[in-house]
């Protein structure tokens, strides 16, 4: 099977279809065009609705979540200026664009793990020490 993304004149993906080799869509219709997308990362991300076709690098890119994040022109993913922490268990980290750091809410009392914190404690990731610190 082949997968094709319909890309409009603004390079936005409007839909993705599956097409058999003997029934491929036309290469261009009304200014929109079809570009083959791959699940193995051959041309960046596997395209999805709302993704962008980057003509300079000939890759599909996921939507950019924050202005400070930069495009990895190999993977088609946007990467934060500070790497996302990898040592968190059952926590949801969020990027704080205004302050340029990762933050999370800790719901568990470090002195008594069986008791939840009320209210939860806000923590900030320190990449220099690879640790979470109180906000």
HELIX and SHEET records of a PDB file:
SHEET    1   A 4 UNK A  13  UNK A  19  0                                        
SHEET    2   A 4 UNK A   2  UNK A   7 -1                                        
SHEET    3   A 4 UNK A  32  UNK A  37 -1                                        
SHEET    4   A 4 UNK A  28  UNK A  29 -1                                        
SHEET    1   B 2 UNK A  52  UNK A  54  0                                        
SHEET    2   B 2 UNK A  59  UNK A  61 -1                                        
SHEET    1   C 2 UNK A  70  UNK A  71  0                                        
SHEET    2   C 2 UNK A  78  UNK A  79 -1                                        
SHEET    1   D 4 UNK A  93  UNK A  96  0                                        
SHEET    2   D 4 UNK A 101  UNK A 109 -1                                        
SHEET    3   D 4 UNK A 112  UNK A 126 -1                                        
SHEET    4   D 4 UNK A 131  UNK A 134 -1                                        
END                                                                             
